[in-house]
Amino acid sequence: MTATRKFWTLRYIIINATYFAVYSGIHAYASVFLLEKGFSNTLIGITLALANILSVIFQPFIAGLIDKQGKLTNRNVSMASTALLLIGSVLLLIIKSGIVVIFIIFALIYTVQMVYQPILTAMYFEYEAAGCHIYYGLARGLGSCGFAVVSVFTGKAIGWFGVNILMILDIIFLTIALIVLYFFKKPEIKNAETGSTETAHNNLISFIKTYPFFMLFVAGAMCFFFAHNAINDYMIQIITPLGGTETQMGIAVFIAALLELPTMALIDKIM
């Protein structure tokens, strides 16, 4: 790996690792946090379902705006998303009660993080095309590693300090991410070629007509994520009747994240 590639890869690793560290707090421990705030299992389901529905609506909308190549770039959206997550985490830390307010804030930051995830991947392709060579497999694999390490630590930390430690950790990681993103500037491409013959399908109907078989793949992925989210979002409810606690949940999530690493690290070779 050249020095230049190491430089871009290192910063992209930090962005990935901090993102998935925060993902652990907002997603993997969502039920733990909301149960402690007085939410019922039904209300937790409504909160997470609403957030996922909103992310489905906003992801293609934001992607369409970014494709127009205005000021709304992948980096700018990433910075804005990180700032919103930071503000939301601070609010959840200082708000001690009020289910309605917590419901609104948590649903919004859950949505923002879901919308942000594909933009993080898109940023890699954008920077790679601009000559900023990044070892994506390594960066994404270490992102999962960050998720794994933080998850096992968080499980124990909740037992020591309570659920508010989730927001404190999120604030720390989001601050680091915002600083790195600020300096993660893509160099301007001089004498860029124009006149591409490819058509951008920012309209959903146009996209479906152009790629009908890809939509079957999307349908299959949706079915897969029903099971994934059921296990991921309700892990604490699954293990508690078996005698488990947040500590055992952290260990389980840690093992699950480690199992991703071989594939993530070798994705460049696989592709």
Secondary structure, DSSP 4 states (H G I P E B T S, - for coil): --HHHHHHHHHHHHHHHHHHHHHIIIIITHHHHHHHTT--HHHHHHHHHHHHHHHHHHHHHHHHHHHTTSS--HHHHHHHHHHHHHHHHHHHHH--S-HHHHHHHHHHHHHHHHHHHHHHHHHHHHHHHTT----HHHHHHHHHHHHHHHHHHHHHHHHHH-THHHHHHHHHHHHHHHHHHHH-PPPP-TT-----------SHHHHHHH-HHHHHHHHHHHHHHHHHHHHHHTHHHHHGGGT--HHHHHHHHHHHHHTTHHHHHTHHHH-
